Each structure stands twice: as C-alpha cells, then as structure tokens.
Amino acid sequence: MATNVSVALGEVTRPTKGLNIVLWILQILAAATFFLAGGSKVGGVAPMVEMFDKIGLGQWFRYLTGGIEVTGAILLLIPTTVVLGGALLLVTMVGAIATHLFVLGGSPVPAIILFVIVGTVTWYRWLASISEKNGRGNQ
C-alpha cells in the first residue's frame, strides 16, 4: 500500500542545473567552515580548549567533535557520501545548538545557520539519490 510520502518520493527528480550549482556552493562553504572549525578543535587552538573545558566533558570530546567535523566536511565534498556527511554534521549541530543554549550561553545562531545549510543540502542530495536509485534521473 503506497502512502503519500512514498508516492511523493517515487516521483522525485534530480535537482535542476541552477539548484545543483547552488547546492554545490552551499556544500563547499559548509565543508570549508567545518574543516576550519574541526581543524581548530583537533589542533588545540586555545579558545577551543577553553570552550571544551567549560563544557566539562574533557578534552577527548574536543578531539571527537573536531574529528567528526573534519570527516563530515570531507564527506560533504564527495558526491556518493554527501548524505552521510550531512547526517553526521546535522547531529553535531544539534549538539552544538543545545550546548550553546544550556551549557555555554552565547548565541547559537551560527550553529543554527550551519544546521539549515547542511540540512538543505542533505535533503536535496538524499532526494536525488532516491531518484537515481529508482532510475528516474533528470526527466
């Protein structure tokens, strides 16, 4: 029995050329941002060390978060792994937003913006991958 969602997903086509260009620009900007942010965490930049001291989970969590961000940034740039990278980064941004709201204080707006950008890219790339798996391509 087909649901409205399964019917709608079955009729998805690949993004138009213009949308594809916009998605690539967003992917590159997000990847660069996460690569720099993750690199500063893994590299032990002083403000990151201090921030993770305030979080209180230990410096291992800084390395883990930085590693996830760098890995996610790389995965965002590989067409076959965009959805996986986006999913990793979305979960990371949910954690960042919650941490800013409940632990650190300060503005969660940068994390929210990154969440929206990565969420948009992930959603459209996921729909395109469904379309390709169903053999519908660009109709």
C-alpha angles and dihedrals in degrees: 000000000000119000125207089255095051091046091049093048091047090058096051118123130195118278117273118256092260093049090046090055091049091049091051091050090050091046092052093046092047092045092051091049094049093043091054095042093045092044091053090052094048091042092055099239107187098243090052092050090050093047093052090047087058091048088057102212095108134255092284086073090056090055092046093049092045092048092050091049094050092045091047091049091054092046090052089062097052111080095216094050102040094107093049092047091046092051091051092049094045091056089046091052092050086056092047092050092049091046092053092046099045109020116021104026117211127102121321090193097106090052091046091051091050089047091054093046095047092041091054093048093045093049096050094042090048091051090049091051090052089050092052092047089053090051094241099121117163105342 
